[in-house]
Amino acid sequence: MKRLILILSTLSFLCGCGGEKPAAILMSVSLTPSTQTSIDQGQTLNFTAKVANDSSGDGVSWSMSGTSCSGTACGTFSNKTTTAATYNAPTSVSSNMTVKVSATSVADTSISMSTNVVVSPAPTITTTTLTNGTVGLLPARAVRLNSPHCQPTTFPSVFTSSG
C-alpha cells in the first residue's frame, strides 16, 4: 500500500511539473548593411540577410518601396536568393531618392528588417561661355562642379589645344 501511494504521489508530482509549455524561441531577421547607405544612380549594393531560429531554413523574401517612386522606378533586384540580393539603383534620377529595402522571413511574414538606400543623381558640371583666350592661360570664367556627395566647388581651368 505504501508503495502504491509513493508511485501515485510521484506520478502526480511529475504530471504537475510537466504541464507548462516550453519557452517560445524567438525568430528574428538581421540585414547587412543595416544602416542607411548612399549610392549614385546606376550603381549596385549587395545585401545579406540572416534569420535567427528559422527551423524551416526558408530564409527571406526581398522587397522595396520608395516615397517618390514605384515599381522598377525604385530600382530592381538581381542575384536574389533566400539569404542575399543585389539592389540595382535606377539608371537615372533627377533628385535624391530614398528607397526602403526589406527582408521578410518566409516562415513568419510578420518578422522583417529594413534599411534605407539614398540614390543620388550623377554629378553635374556647369560651364559658362568662355571668351577667346590664349592657350595655356586661365580663362576669364570658372567651371563649377555640383555633386550631391560634396559641396559645390568653383575652380579655374587651363585649356590646351592640339591644333
N, C-alpha and C positions, 0 to 999 in steps of 0.2 A: 504494500500500500504506500509506504514511504517512497518507494521507487517510482510509482505512478505519479505521485504528487510532484516529485522532483522533475520528472520528464515533462509533465504538463506545465509546470512553472517555467521551465527553460524554454519550451516552445512558445509560451505566451510572451515571455520576455523578448525572444528573437523576433517574433511577429510584430511586436510593438516598435522595436527599434528599426526594422527594415521597411517600414511603411512610407518613409519620406522619399520624395523624388530626388535624384542626384542634381547637383547644381548644373544649370544650363551653361554650355560652353558658348561664349560669345564669338560671333563671326565679325570680322572687320576687313575693310579694304584699305590698302595703302597705295599711293600713287607717286611715281618719281618721273619728272620733277614735281614737287608738291607745292612749290611757291610760284607766284606769277612770273612768267618769263616773257621777254620781248624779243621778237624776231622781225625781219623785214619781209615784205611781200615776196612770194615765190620761194621762201625758204622752208625747211622742214624741221621738225622737232620730234625726237624719239621719246616715247612714254613707255614705262613698265608698270605693271600692277601686280600686287600680291594679295591673295585672300587668305587671311588667317583663319584657321579652324574650318576650312572648306573640305569636309569629309568626302564630298562627292567629287572634288577635283575639277569642278566645272569652270572655274576662273571667272572672268568678267566679260561683259559686252561693252562696247565703246559708243559714245555719242558726243555731240557737240551742239552748242547753241550760241547765238550772239545777240547783242542788243540792237545792232544796226545791220543784221544780215539774216538770211535764212537759207536752208539747203546748201548747195555747193558754193554759194557766195560766201559762206563762212569758212570754206576750205574743205578738204577731204581727208580720209584716212587711207593709208596703204599699209601693206605688210601686217594686217590685223591678225592677231591670234588671241587666245584667251588670257594671255599674260603680257602682251606688248602690242603697240601700234605706232605708226609714224604719222604725225599730223603734217599735212601739206597746206601751207598758207595759200590763199588766193594769189594769183599772179599779178593782180593789180588792185590796189585800194587807193581811194582818194584822200583818206584821213585815217588816223589811228583807229583801229577796230579791236574790241575786246571779244574774244571767243572763249567760252567756258567748255573745257574738255572734261568729260565724266567717264569714270569706270564703275560699272554697276555689277554687283555679284549676280551670277546667273542662278545660283542656288536659292538666293533670297534677294529679290529685287528691291527690297526696302533698304538695303545696305549699299552705299556708294561713296565715292570720294571724287572731288572735282578740284580743278585748278584753272586759272585764267592764263590765256596767251594773248598778249597785245601784239597785233600785226600792224606794222608801220609802213607807210608808202616809201618808195625809193627816194633817196636824197635828190634834191634839185639844184641845178647850177643856173644862176641867172646872170646874164651879161648885158651890158648896155652897148649901144653903138659906139664904136671907137673911131676917133678921127684918124686921118692919115698920120703916120708917125715914122720914126726911124727904127729899122730893125735892130733889136737888141736893147732898146731903151724901154723904160717903164711907160706904159700907156697913161693917158690922161684920165682914164676911167679905171674903176676897180671891178673885180669879179667877186660875187657874193655866193657863198655856199650855204645852203639851208639843208639841214638834216634833222630828223626827229630824234636822233641819238645824241646830238651835241648842240651847243649854242651856235646861232648863225655867225659866220665869220666873213669879214671882208678883207681881201688882201690884193695887192697889185700883182700883175702877171708880166712876164717877159715874153714877147713874141719873137719868133725867129722865122726866117723864110728860107726855103731851099732853092728858090729860083732867082 
